[in-house]
Amino acid sequence: MSISVEPASSRCGGTLTDAMRGIVLSGESADLDGELPDLLSRIAGGSRTGLAPEAATARSYAVMRALCAATDPPSVLVHDVHRLCAVHDWAAVAEPTAGALMSVHYNLCVASIVGLSQRPEYTRDLLAELDGMRSVGLLMATEGTTGNDLTSIRTRARYDEATDSFVLTSPDAAAYKVMSTSAYPGVAKIAVVLARLDPPAGAGGRDRGPLHAFLVRIATQDGPVPGVSVTPLSRGLAGGMDYARTGFHGVAVPRTHWLAGPRPYGADADPRRPDPGSLGRFWLTLDCLKLGRILLPSMALATARASLAITVRYSLRRMTRGAAWAAVPALSQRNHRAALMTCLSRVYAATALVNDAKDRWAAGVAEPERTLMVNSVKVHASYTALSVIDECRERAGARGMLLGNRIAEYLGIAHGAVTAEGDNQVIALALGRLLAARPPAHLGRLDAHDPAPSGGAFDAVRLRSLLQARVRGLLGEADRIHRAGGRAPGRETAAEALRDAALAYADAEAFRSLGERIPAGGADATRCVLEHYGLGAVLRHADWYLAHGLLDLQSWNAARERLEHGHRELAEIAQELVDAFGYAPEFLGAPMQDGIGI
């Protein structure tokens, strides 16, 4: 087996790298993809190791401010999903904590203000502070004892007619907000705070009240404002992130900072009248957060691609003992090769899925397709990123545990993407329910005839058919369990089948997206990535396909042999495939990339 470590351009004129680069990047942000690496090398260069926690946090805030000053203001970027994600992707790779801070500032805070402000003039001054990074923005939703179950929020907002303002109160310490970006001193902070509006008198006994968002100044450079208590917490996986518990003790919020949303819910809504509906209000308030189900997975995948670039470069140069004790690159070893090439095809497919979602979001995809799309992206891309980074950490051995080699640093971003903007388990179940209620037309009828085993032929058409057949089968299984009373042997509830159907659907959509992004008449190598991903997705669930007669032993063995052949094919072009990510070795700065450094 021949594996080369020569630069891609010297071997094939950059043709393969350029073709794969077209799958990774979006033309709508090409200028940023060209400018940001140099900018970040200047403002985020240098060693990160050995910094005390406070110094690491200060560095991340400085990088965030510099990026904000050099690019479009946050309130502009939130309207352009391609450029918004490009800025966050590059930031997350260069300075992971800065990327995480930015996602809170841009997506959770600024996007919520832009989407929920009753009138632009009401929030213009505070938005200007956030655009100029004179204040850092955050979202305060999660509470100490309820976690990310936002239906259980207990922070109260009482309307005071005498002052035409709202008064925010934490009923007890268990209801204090727990959020990142809230503890670091000397930084002015503005938050979008989720609280329950006390029902007006005579509202029919609704004791909990609907969920609303309020724009609240949390701190100035001198410390928390009166009525706000901030207690720092321990550091998280993203070492520079500052976490705190925040309590509200009679904080007054002007009525103009009530983020009631535009008409028909807001636009000078009267807080003395009953809300149009608690459930409708709940979803209106959270709708602005859906963009994060593209942004966070996009960031996590960027760090997964960086992890793969570092690990593959290391594996091409790290010499190990092969047959007859001959020195061979680690990537020549079967177990090493199979793990990393599987990661490569999965990352390319997930990246295609995310980029497809960016295009559709920018084109204004309507509901319910929009929710179906962002939920698919959220669960698939974030799970893929976490799995890939974890595999890279293991393949890199002890070097992968060193912060200077970046991989361990990226794990915090991926873990955050799995549970932020909705826990993946919950999002997957919601996606399964959407699929069951309105199966997309391209899946075909749920009772459609499934493909029969056909020997060793596994082209793109058959692979897509197999992936879609599993989605249909799991949705049908969930329906049968539901009709039988909600339980069945081998499964606890129909919810498990719906969750599995959601994950299977996301696999199929990633395959579709990757196939559509490969140019007509594309090189065999690009087709190999698609086939490799499809085969891997089928064989990960071979037991299901065998049990349902969609594979037999002959076709199962043929698929395994073809996948192993694909591992070897991809390993021979692994250098080009990671070069296409666009992360030069000097930009990543991981010493292990040369196979010797530590």
Buried (B, 14 or more C-beta within 10 A) or exposed (E): EEBBBEEBEEBBEBBBBBBBBBBBBBEBBEEBBEBBBEBBBEBBEEEBEEBEEEEBBBBBBBBBBBBBEBBBBBBBBBEBBBBBBBBBBBBBBBBBBBBBBBBBBBBBBBBBBBBBBBEEEBBEEBBEBBBEBEBBBBBBBBBBEBEBEBEEBBBBBBBEEEEEBBBBBBEEEEBBBBBBBBBBBEBBBBBBBBBBBBBBEEEEEBEBBBBBBBBBBBBEEEEBBEBBBBBEBEBBBBBBBBBBBBBBEEBBBBBBBBBBBBEEBBEEBEBEEBBEEBEEBBEBBBBBBBBBBBBBBBBBBBBBBBBBBBBBBBBBBBEBEBEEEEEBBBBBBEEBBBBBBBBBBBBBBBBBBBBBBBBBBBEEBEEEEBBBBBBBBBBBBBBBBBBBBBBBBEBBEEBBEBBBBBBBBBBBBBBBBBBBBBBBEBBBBBBBBBBBEEBBEEBBEBEEEBBEBEEEEBEBEBBBBBBBBBBBBBBBBBBEBBEEEEEBEEBEBBBBBBBBBBBBBBBBBBBBBBBEBBEEEBBEBBBBBBBBBBBBBBBEBBEBBBEEEBBBEEBBEBBEEBBBBBBBBBBBBBBBBBBBBBBEBEBBBBBBBEBEEE
